[in-house]
């Protein structure tokens, strides 16, 4: 599962990965922020992978997600400024 967000943790008080078995699921965040805040650091400490994507094109990010073999892609930024909906439009993962 991958999460992409400009401000991770704003949507969830706890990382969605907190309640899942890390032996069965791998969680990777694709972080679109320019700098991390305490909520970002908290989320980062609870996931298996963290990829900085700020400044990269939607095509580059989509290619990275495909190469990483992500099965489920979840957007935590929603329809906010700086969202990466263009990445989702490229369908880099089978489930969104």
C-alpha positions in Angstrom: 0.0 0.0 0.0 1.3 3.5 -0.7 0.2 6.7 0.7 0.9 10.1 -0.9 0.3 13.3 0.9 1.5 16.8 1.2 0.6 16.7 4.9 0.4 13.1 6.0 -1.2 12.5 9.4 -3.7 15.3 9.0 -6.3 12.9 7.8 -5.5 10.1 10.3 -4.6 10.5 13.9 -2.6 7.3 13.5 -1.0 5.9 10.5 -3.2 3.3 8.7 -0.2 1.0 8.9 -0.4 1.0 12.7 -3.3 -1.5 12.7 -1.9 -3.8 10.0 0.5 -6.8 10.2 3.8 -5.6 8.8 4.7 -9.2 8.1 1.9 -9.3 5.5 1.7 -5.7 4.3 4.3 -3.2 3.4 3.5 0.5 3.7 5.3 3.1 1.6 4.7 6.8 1.7 5.4 9.1 -1.3 5.8 12.4 0.4 5.1 15.5 -1.6 5.9 18.1 1.0 8.9 20.5 1.0 9.6 20.0 4.7 8.3 17.5 7.2 6.3 18.6 10.3 5.8 16.5 13.5 2.8 14.7 11.9 5.0 13.7 8.9 7.8 12.4 11.2 5.3 10.4 13.2 3.9 8.8 10.0 7.4 8.2 8.6 8.4 6.3 11.7 5.4 3.9 11.3 5.8 2.9 7.7 8.2 0.6 5.9 9.3 3.0 3.1 9.4 6.8 2.6 10.0 8.4 -0.8 10.4 12.1 -1.3 8.5 13.1 -4.5 8.4 16.9 -4.3 9.7 18.5 -7.5 9.3 15.3 -9.5 6.9 15.2 -12.4 3.7 13.1 -12.3 5.2 10.7 -14.9 8.3 10.2 -12.8 6.4 9.5 -9.7 4.0 7.1 -11.5 7.0 5.3 -12.9 8.6 5.0 -9.4 5.3 3.7 -7.9 5.1 1.0 -10.7 8.7 0.0 -10.2 8.1 -0.3 -6.4 5.3 -2.7 -7.2 2.6 -0.9 -5.2 -0.8 -2.7 -5.2 -3.0 -0.1 -3.5 -2.5 3.6 -3.8 -4.3 5.9 -1.3 -4.2 9.7 -1.5 -4.1 11.4 1.9 -3.9 15.0 0.5 -7.3 15.0 -1.1 -8.3 17.9 -3.2 -6.0 20.4 -1.7 -3.3 22.7 -3.1 -0.3 20.8 -4.2 -2.2 17.5 -4.6 -0.8 14.8 -6.9 -4.0 13.7 -8.6 -2.1 13.7 -11.9 -0.2 10.7 -10.5 -3.4 8.9 -9.9 -4.7 9.7 -13.4 -1.7 7.7 -14.7 -2.9 4.6 -12.8 0.4 3.5 -11.4 -1.2 0.9 -9.1 -4.0 -1.7 -9.8 -6.2 -0.3 -7.0 -6.8 3.3 -6.0 
